[in-house]
Amino acid sequence: MKSMRYTIKDFRADFPDEQACLAWLKEYLYPDGIYCKICKKVTPHHAMRTRKSYSCETCGHHVHPTAGTIFEHSSTPLTLWFYAIYLMSSTRAGISAKQLERELGVTYKTAWRMFHQIRSMMGDDDGNLTGEVEIDEMYLHADPRKRSSVKPHESQVVFGMVERKGRDKVLHAKSSGARVLVPEIEKSVDNSAVVYTDTYGSYRLLTKRGYSHQTVNHSEQQYVVGRLHTQNVENLWSNMKRGIKGVYRHVDPKYVQAYADEYAFRYSHRNDFQPMFWALLDRVNKL
């Protein structure tokens, strides 16, 4: 089932101004009404004209919906925050902080902060992977354009686990050795899953750890044998490498997990019926 289209026209109709954004945030965070700590009950609250807050009709106590969200302590209008979320969820390959700077009309420092705050909502929190799971690792160089000179010891290890029904987990790993990868698999993949990998030695322990483990031998030009393949996780690597090379150009090792979370989020939600914008906005209180 393909996801619904959510166009810029739809976005502008839903969030035309600051009050519309704040009202959505209030309804999202307080679906049953706002509980007033002074009155000790749910009371009617009214939006303040000059502040991002709501005031209790009875006692005047203020509630700030932006507290505990990525918008807290930010003087940037919510309209720009919501538009940045729309932009970051609407592109397959990603959007750079420099492009956000141009689109939003803010400073690069502000765009960079918004960029990373929004990315922080993309981290995995959906529980263990189940069913048929493909597992693979790749090496990511700080400058992916220098592809011909990349050697594993000069690169960052990125480790991926992908459900064939959709979800995935991507980790920035310390190494590609079995002592690192196997424990991560045990933490992230349900023991009842059928696991597909290539013949890389670090995965040899999976059968001993109780997994149903099948391998595809790429060295013998074996790529797809019925249901035996790792095409999905390799598609994820393809999207990630092309996006980083074409959009971000350079990857600082301390931000590799953030980049991985971004591409993993897009891949996990690529077939959702719900537009990706709403899937991301639904995580707005994820800090």
C-alpha positions as CSV (number, residue, x, y, z in Angstrom):
1,M,0.0,0.0,0.0
2,K,1.5,3.3,-1.0
3,S,1.6,6.2,1.4
4,M,-0.7,9.2,1.0
5,R,0.7,12.3,-0.7
6,Y,1.2,15.3,1.6
7,T,2.0,18.3,-0.5
8,I,3.2,21.8,0.4
9,K,-0.3,23.0,-0.3
10,D,-1.6,20.5,2.4
11,F,1.1,21.7,4.8
12,R,0.2,25.4,4.4
13,A,-3.5,24.7,4.8
14,D,-2.8,22.8,8.1
15,F,-0.2,25.2,9.5
16,P,-0.8,28.6,8.1
17,D,0.6,30.6,11.1
18,E,2.1,30.4,14.6
19,Q,-1.2,29.9,16.4
20,A,-2.1,26.9,14.2
21,C,1.2,25.2,15.0
22,L,0.9,25.9,18.7
23,A,-2.7,24.7,18.7
24,W,-1.7,21.4,17.1
25,L,1.1,20.9,19.6
26,K,-1.3,21.6,22.5
27,E,-3.9,19.1,21.2
28,Y,-1.2,16.5,20.5
29,L,0.3,16.7,24.0
30,Y,-2.9,17.2,25.9
31,P,-5.6,15.2,24.1
32,D,-7.8,15.0,27.2
33,G,-7.4,18.7,28.1
34,I,-4.7,20.5,30.2
35,Y,-4.5,19.6,33.9
36,C,-3.9,22.7,36.0
37,K,-1.5,22.1,38.9
38,I,-3.0,25.0,40.8
39,C,-6.7,24.1,40.4
40,K,-5.9,20.3,40.7
41,K,-8.2,19.5,37.7
42,V,-8.6,19.8,33.9
43,T,-9.6,23.3,33.1
44,P,-10.2,25.4,30.0
45,H,-7.0,27.1,28.8
46,H,-6.6,30.0,26.4
47,A,-3.7,30.9,24.1
48,M,-1.6,33.9,25.0
49,R,-1.0,36.4,22.3
50,T,2.6,37.2,22.9
51,R,3.9,33.9,24.3
52,K,4.0,30.2,23.3
53,S,1.8,29.3,26.2
54,Y,-1.7,28.7,27.4
55,S,-3.3,30.3,30.5
56,C,-5.8,28.6,32.8
57,E,-9.2,30.3,32.6
58,T,-9.6,29.9,36.4
59,C,-6.3,30.8,38.0
60,G,-4.2,32.2,35.2
61,H,-1.4,29.6,35.6
62,H,0.6,29.2,32.4
63,V,1.4,26.0,30.5
64,H,4.0,25.9,27.8
65,P,3.4,23.1,25.2
66,T,6.9,23.5,23.8
67,A,8.5,22.4,27.1
68,G,10.1,18.9,26.8
69,T,10.1,19.1,23.0
70,I,12.7,20.0,20.4
71,F,11.2,23.5,20.4
72,E,12.0,24.2,24.0
73,H,14.2,27.3,24.6
74,S,14.0,28.2,20.9
75,S,13.1,31.7,19.7
76,T,12.6,30.4,16.2
77,P,9.0,30.6,15.1
78,L,7.1,27.3,15.2
79,T,6.1,27.9,11.6
80,L,9.8,27.5,10.6
81,W,10.3,24.5,12.8
82,F,7.3,22.7,11.3
83,Y,8.4,23.6,7.8
84,A,11.8,22.2,8.5
85,I,10.2,19.0,9.7
86,Y,8.2,18.9,6.4
87,L,11.4,19.5,4.3
88,M,13.4,16.8,6.1
89,S,10.5,14.3,5.8
90,S,9.7,15.0,2.2
91,T,13.1,14.2,0.6
92,R,14.3,10.7,-0.1
93,A,18.0,11.6,0.0
94,G,18.0,14.2,2.8
95,I,18.5,17.9,3.0
96,S,21.6,19.7,4.3
97,A,21.7,22.3,7.0
98,K,23.0,24.8,4.4
99,Q,19.8,24.1,2.4
100,L,17.7,24.6,5.5
101,E,19.4,27.9,6.0
102,R,18.5,29.1,2.5
103,E,14.9,27.7,2.7
104,L,14.1,29.1,6.1
105,G,16.0,32.4,6.0
106,V,17.8,31.7,9.3
107,T,21.5,31.7,10.2
108,Y,23.5,28.6,9.6
109,K,24.0,28.1,13.3
110,T,20.2,28.1,13.8
111,A,19.7,25.8,10.8
112,W,22.3,23.4,12.1
113,R,20.7,23.2,15.5
114,M,17.2,22.7,14.1
115,F,18.7,20.0,11.7
116,H,20.1,18.0,14.6
117,Q,17.1,18.5,16.9
118,I,14.8,17.1,14.3
119,R,17.2,14.3,13.6
120,S,17.1,13.4,17.3
121,M,13.4,12.3,16.8
122,M,14.4,9.8,14.1
123,G,16.2,7.3,16.5
124,D,14.8,3.8,16.7
125,D,12.4,2.9,19.5
126,D,10.1,0.3,18.0
127,G,11.2,-2.9,19.8
128,N,12.9,-6.0,18.4
129,L,12.8,-7.0,14.8
130,T,10.8,-10.1,13.9
131,G,9.9,-12.4,11.0
132,E,12.5,-12.5,8.2
133,V,15.5,-10.2,9.0
134,E,18.4,-9.4,6.7
135,I,21.7,-8.4,8.3
136,D,24.8,-6.8,6.7
137,E,27.5,-4.3,7.5
138,M,29.2,-1.5,5.5
139,Y,32.1,0.8,5.8
140,L,31.5,4.5,5.6
141,H,34.4,6.8,4.9
142,A,34.4,10.4,6.3
143,D,34.4,11.7,2.7
144,P,32.4,9.2,0.6
145,R,33.6,10.8,-2.6
146,K,37.0,9.3,-2.0
147,R,35.6,5.9,-2.7
148,S,38.6,4.4,-4.5
149,S,41.0,5.1,-1.6
150,V,38.7,3.8,1.2
151,K,40.1,1.0,3.3
152,P,38.1,-0.7,6.2
153,H,40.5,0.4,8.9
154,E,40.1,4.1,7.7
155,S,36.3,3.9,7.8
156,Q,33.4,3.8,10.2
157,V,31.4,0.5,10.6
158,V,27.7,0.9,10.0
159,F,25.6,-2.2,10.9
160,G,22.1,-2.8,9.5
161,M,19.2,-5.1,10.3
162,V,16.2,-5.0,8.1
163,E,12.8,-6.7,8.4
164,R,11.4,-7.7,5.1
165,K,8.0,-6.4,6.2
166,G,9.5,-2.9,6.7
167,R,11.2,-1.9,9.9
168,D,15.0,-1.6,10.3
169,K,17.7,-0.7,12.8
170,V,21.1,0.8,11.9
171,L,24.0,1.2,14.3
172,H,27.3,2.9,14.2
173,A,29.4,0.0,15.5
174,K,32.9,0.0,17.1
175,S,34.1,-2.8,14.8
176,S,32.7,-5.5,12.5
177,G,33.9,-8.3,14.7
178,A,31.7,-11.0,16.1
179,R,32.2,-9.7,19.7
180,V,30.5,-6.5,18.7
181,L,27.9,-7.5,16.1
182,V,26.5,-10.7,17.6
183,P,25.5,-9.0,21.0
184,E,23.9,-6.2,19.0
185,I,21.9,-8.7,17.0
186,E,20.7,-10.4,20.2
187,K,19.6,-7.1,21.6
188,S,17.7,-6.0,18.4
189,V,16.4,-9.2,16.7
190,D,13.9,-11.6,18.2
191,N,15.3,-15.1,18.7
192,S,12.3,-16.5,16.6
193,A,13.4,-14.5,13.5
194,V,14.8,-16.1,10.4
195,V,18.1,-14.3,9.7
196,Y,19.7,-13.9,6.3
197,T,23.3,-12.7,5.9
198,D,26.2,-13.1,3.6
199,T,29.1,-15.5,4.5
200,Y,31.0,-12.9,6.6
201,G,32.7,-14.7,9.5
202,S,31.2,-12.6,12.3
203,Y,27.8,-14.1,11.7
204,R,28.9,-17.8,12.1
205,L,27.8,-17.8,15.8
206,L,24.2,-17.0,15.1
207,T,23.1,-20.6,14.8
208,K,24.7,-21.4,18.1
209,R,22.9,-18.5,19.6
210,G,19.5,-20.1,18.6
211,Y,18.8,-18.2,15.4
212,S,17.6,-19.8,12.2
213,H,20.4,-18.6,10.0
214,Q,20.8,-18.8,6.3
215,T,23.6,-17.4,4.2
216,V,24.0,-16.2,0.6
217,N,27.5,-16.6,-0.9
218,H,28.3,-13.4,-2.8
219,S,31.9,-14.6,-3.6
220,E,30.4,-17.3,-5.8
221,Q,28.1,-14.7,-7.6
222,Q,25.1,-16.0,-5.6
223,Y,22.7,-13.1,-4.9
224,V,19.2,-14.3,-4.9
225,V,18.1,-18.0,-4.4
226,G,14.3,-18.0,-3.8
227,R,13.9,-16.2,-0.4
228,L,17.6,-16.3,0.3
229,H,19.0,-12.9,-0.3
230,T,20.1,-9.6,1.4
231,Q,18.7,-7.3,-1.2
232,N,16.7,-5.1,1.2
233,V,19.5,-4.2,3.5
234,E,21.7,-3.6,0.4
235,N,19.0,-1.2,-0.9
236,L,19.2,0.6,2.4
237,W,23.0,1.0,2.0
238,S,22.6,2.2,-1.5
239,N,20.1,4.9,-0.4
240,M,22.4,6.0,2.5
241,K,25.6,6.1,0.5
242,R,24.1,8.0,-2.4
243,G,22.4,10.4,-0.1
244,I,25.5,11.1,2.0
245,K,27.7,11.5,-1.1
246,G,25.2,13.7,-3.0
247,V,23.8,15.8,-0.1
248,Y,26.1,15.9,2.9
249,R,29.5,15.3,1.2
250,H,31.3,14.8,4.6
251,V,30.5,12.7,7.6
252,D,32.1,13.4,10.9
253,P,32.5,10.2,12.9
254,K,30.7,11.6,15.9
255,Y,27.6,12.2,13.8
256,V,27.5,8.8,12.0
257,Q,24.7,7.5,14.2
258,A,22.6,10.6,13.6
259,Y,23.0,10.1,9.8
260,A,22.2,6.4,10.2
261,D,19.1,7.2,12.2
262,E,17.9,9.6,9.5
263,Y,18.2,7.0,6.7
264,A,16.9,4.2,8.8
265,F,13.8,6.2,9.7
266,R,13.0,7.0,6.1
267,Y,13.5,3.3,5.1
268,S,11.3,2.1,7.9
269,H,8.5,4.4,6.9
270,R,8.8,4.3,3.1
271,N,5.7,2.1,2.7
272,D,3.5,3.6,5.4
273,F,0.0,4.7,4.4
274,Q,0.6,7.7,6.7
275,P,2.6,10.5,5.2
276,M,6.2,10.6,6.5
277,F,5.7,14.1,7.7
278,W,3.1,13.0,10.2
279,A,5.1,10.0,11.2
280,L,7.9,12.3,12.2
281,L,5.7,15.0,13.7
282,D,4.2,12.3,16.0
283,R,7.7,12.0,17.6
284,V,7.9,15.7,18.5
285,N,8.1,15.0,22.2
286,K,10.9,12.4,21.8
287,L,13.9,13.8,23.6
